Amino acid sequence: MTQLMTERQDITERYLSDGVILIPQLLSPAEIAEIRTVFTEQVEADRSLGFDDHVPSEDILARFPRFVHPHRHPEVEAGRLARRLMTDRRIFGVVTELIGPAYGAQSMFYFKPPTARGQALHQDNLFLQAHPETCLAAWIAIDDCDAENGGLMVIPGSHQIQILCPEDADPDESFSRATIPVPESAPRVQTEMKAGDVLFFHGSLVHGSRSNTSADRFRRSLIFHYIPQTSVEVAQFYIPLLHPDGHEVTIAESAEGGPCGEGWVNTGP
Ligand SMILES: O=C(O)CCC(=O)C(=O)O
């Protein structure tokens, strides 16, 4: 993964050319342990924060659904923690360096237990529809992750291509139904991250993950998406946005439908 790591002073330049940068150990082992415990206890208690990805009941992801927008649930500890971390100064500091003043748009938590399928290659701004600029993801490793347990794969430089229109994904590898047609020749980089590392990537960067093939290693991740404060619109699903001082902000809704022609429907995150 060294090629995605960078000296702090180079991050903007690197982000512009690759669309992805890795900041090692942005969160401490104690913080990561707390996040891991709080979210795991939440999903073990009930699945009320789980997003319905329409997986069959026998699928391991039915027991460990991803959480979408946990920061909108202040009634539980996982919600309060997500909301606090979404505006954490260390994370927001990098976000601001990369895209200027920003709003939080989405929080997510993936458990990805052993045998769970991954998420096919995609570009995030297809879902967020932030305009005129794109969104930015902060993907926080909560466990050490690599190819074996389904760590993230990225295609550096792919943020410079336009949003591509989705096609059907391989249901044996991906719980999400759509993927995008990237030529096999495009160089995919398999990330290897330690718990506490954060990967920041551009909303048009092609990324995804394969199944967790390990026997006993969860691949948990806490993910935030941000959009520039200069955004004039974003898809309705992401409103209200979160200002770094903690108050909620509303901007115009972008039209559903996206860039892929008639019949294309934005089906969520
Ligand atoms: O963590 C994964 O496997 C996929 C996450 C993702 O694609 C995203 O954060 O947009």
The ligand as a Gaussian input file, in Angstrom:
#p B3LYP/6-31G(d) Opt

LIG

0 1
 O      -16.222000      -1.119000       2.305000
 C      -16.595000      -1.596000       1.243000
 O      -16.447000      -2.770000       0.968000
 C      -17.236000      -0.714000       0.258000
 C      -17.443000       0.639000       0.811000
 C      -17.722000       1.622000      -0.234000
 O      -17.763000       1.288000      -1.359000
 C      -17.901000       3.017000       0.042000
 O      -17.545000       3.469000       1.123000
 O      -18.402000       3.720000      -0.847000

